[in-house]
Amino acid sequence: MNIVYQLILYLHIFSAILSIGPFFVLVPMTKKMKTAENEVLLAYLSLFKSAVGLVKHAGHVLVTTGVLLIWQSAWSWTTSWVVMTIAVMAGSVFFLARAFSPVIRKFQEQKLSEEELIRRLHRSVWIYIALLMMMLWFMVSKPVLW
C-alpha cells in the first residue's frame, strides 16, 4: 500500500468517526432537553445544530475520500457493497436535510411544541445512527450480495 492510499484511507476512517460520533452525544442530550429551562434548551439546540453541521462537513470528506479509495483500488463501482453503501448514503443525505434543521426552525417559529421537538429530534437521531451504522457495516464487512 502506498503512502497516499494510506493517507486517504486514514482520512476516510477519521471522517467516518466524525460523521457518526456526534450523534451518540446527542442521544443523552435529547433526554436532558425534556427538563431543560428555555435558555438551556436554546443552548442545547445551538449545540445540536453545530453537531449536525460538523457531521455534514465530515460527510463531504467521507464521500470524497471514498471516491478516491474506490478509484485507487481494485474495487468496482458495481460491487454490491459499494452500490448498497451509495444507496443508503443517498437516503441518509435526504433524511439529514429534513430531519434536524427544519424541525429546529419550526420550533423557533413556534410552529412546534417543545415536547414534539424533542420527540422528533430523539427519533431522528436514532434513525440517522441506524443509517450510518448500516453504511459502516457495508464498508467494513464488504458483503457480496450479488
KAQUI-V650068 format. One record per residue. N is the residue number from 1. RES is the residue in one small letter. SS is DSSP state (a for helix, b for strand, c for the rest). OMEGA is omega in whole degrees, -180 to 180 (999 if undefined). Layout:
n = <N	N>
res = <RES	RES>
ss = <SS	SS>
omega = <OMEGA	OMEGA>
//
This chain:
n = <1	2	3	4	5	6	7	8	9	10	11	12	13	14	15	16	17	18	19	20	21	22	23	24	25	26	27	28	29	30	31	32	33	34	35	36	37	38	39	40	41	42	43	44	45	46	47	48	49	50	51	52	53	54	55	56	57	58	59	60	61	62	63	64	65	66	67	68	69	70	71	72	73	74	75	76	77	78	79	80	81	82	83	84	85	86	87	88	89	90	91	92	93	94	95	96	97	98	99	100	101	102	103	104	105	106	107	108	109	110	111	112	113	114	115	116	117	118	119	120	121	122	123	124	125	126	127	128	129	130	131	132	133	134	135	136	137	138	139	140	141	142	143	144	145	146>
res = <m	n	i	v	y	q	l	i	l	y	l	h	i	f	s	a	i	l	s	i	g	p	f	f	v	l	v	p	m	t	k	k	m	k	t	a	e	n	e	v	l	l	a	y	l	s	l	f	k	s	a	v	g	l	v	k	h	a	g	h	v	l	v	t	t	g	v	l	l	i	w	q	s	a	w	s	w	t	t	s	w	v	v	m	t	i	a	v	m	a	g	s	v	f	f	l	a	r	a	f	s	p	v	i	r	k	f	q	e	q	k	l	s	e	e	e	l	i	r	r	l	h	r	s	v	w	i	y	i	a	l	l	m	m	m	l	w	f	m	v	s	k	p	v	l	w>
ss = <c	c	a	a	a	a	a	a	a	a	a	a	a	a	a	a	a	a	a	a	a	a	a	a	a	a	a	a	a	a	a	a	a	c	c	c	c	a	a	a	a	a	a	a	a	a	a	a	a	a	a	a	a	a	a	a	a	a	a	a	a	a	a	a	a	a	a	a	a	a	a	a	c	c	c	c	c	c	c	a	a	a	a	a	a	a	a	a	a	a	a	a	a	a	a	a	a	a	a	c	a	a	a	a	a	a	a	a	c	c	c	c	c	a	a	a	a	a	a	a	a	a	a	a	a	a	a	a	a	a	a	a	a	a	a	a	a	a	a	a	a	c	c	c	c	c>
omega = <180	-174	179	178	179	178	178	178	178	179	179	180	179	179	174	178	179	179	-176	-172	-177	-178	177	173	-177	-180	179	180	179	177	179	-180	-178	-177	-176	172	-173	-179	179	177	178	176	176	180	177	177	178	180	178	179	178	176	177	-180	179	-179	176	177	177	178	-179	-180	-179	-180	177	177	179	179	178	-179	-177	-176	179	-179	179	177	-180	175	-172	-177	177	180	-179	177	180	179	179	179	179	177	-179	178	178	179	-179	-179	-176	-170	-170	-175	178	179	179	179	179	178	-179	177	179	175	-176	179	179	179	-180	178	-177	179	-180	-180	-179	179	-179	178	-179	178	-179	175	180	178	-180	180	176	177	180	178	178	-176	-178	-176	178	-177	174	-175	175	999>
//
